[in-house]
Amino acid sequence: MSTLSRDDFRFFHHLRVRWSEVDPQNIVFNGHYLTYADVAITEYYRELGIKYPTDLSRDGSDFFVRKSTLEYNAPAYFDDALEIGIRTARFGNSSMSFFMGIWRNNELLTSGEVIYVRANTTERISQPLPDWLKEKITAYEKCPPQH
């Protein structure tokens, strides 16, 4: 995943590292990178005109994290201006995979993948991805998601 290029991404969310996110070494605590991914994915949906959770849960289903993977190349520090690239990389029958890259200037600090599964909210039984969602994402992305 460390071979990610900024050119692979159309969407970027910008944020500045806050004091509460760093540890005593003045670097971002590792768990905050998943929060950064979550915030950026929410903003990605907003960019696409998708209201979360309303649009994605209107039929009694929702998305649940199935797997998340992060690779750390270099630390982010307090007050760094970060750019978080998010793109939908793959569609499964009921799952979607997001690739993430976090850059400071042109240096890739962290890369990762977050996989969500769509499931019924009561029984947690997987549900197929809606066609409208796949079509909207495919039309938006620079690199079309794999199927």
C-alpha positions, 0 to 999 in steps of 0.5 A, spaced: 500 500 500 505 504 500 506 505 493 500 509 493 500 516 489 496 522 490 494 522 483 490 515 484 485 520 488 480 525 486 478 526 493 482 529 499 480 532 506 484 537 509 485 537 517 490 540 522 493 535 527 490 537 534 494 537 541 489 532 543 491 527 538 499 527 539 502 523 545 508 525 549 513 524 543 509 529 540 507 525 534 500 522 532 497 517 537 496 511 532 489 510 533 487 517 531 489 515 524 482 510 523 479 516 526 482 520 520 479 515 515 472 515 518 472 523 518 475 523 511 470 517 508 464 521 511 466 527 507 467 523 501 460 521 502 458 529 503 462 530 496 458 525 493 451 528 495 450 522 499 447 524 506 450 519 511 446 515 515 440 517 512 441 515 505 445 509 506 440 506 511 433 508 508 432 501 507 433 498 514 441 496 512 447 500 514 455 499 513 459 496 518 467 496 518 469 489 517 477 490 516 481 496 517 489 496 515 494 501 516 501 502 514 505 507 517 511 510 513 513 516 517 509 520 523 505 526 523 506 531 528 502 536 532 500 542 528 501 538 521 497 540 515 495 533 513 491 531 506 487 525 507 486 522 500 480 517 500 477 513 494 473 507 493 477 501 490 473 495 490 466 493 490 464 486 493 457 483 493 455 486 500 462 490 501 466 496 499 473 497 500 476 504 501 483 506 500 486 511 504 493 515 503 495 521 508 500 526 506 504 532 509 506 536 503 508 530 498 510 525 503 506 519 504 505 518 512 500 513 512 496 508 507 490 504 509 484 500 507 477 500 510 472 495 508 465 496 510 460 490 509 452 492 508 448 489 512 441 489 515 441 493 522 436 488 526 439 481 524 446 483 521 445 479 515 449 482 509 445 485 504 447 487 496 450 494 495 445 498 492 446 500 484 445 507 485 451 507 490 455 503 485 453 508 480 454 514 483 461 512 486 463 509 479 461 516 476 465 520 481 472 516 481 478 517 477 480 510 478 474 506 477 472 501 483 474 493 481 468 488 482 
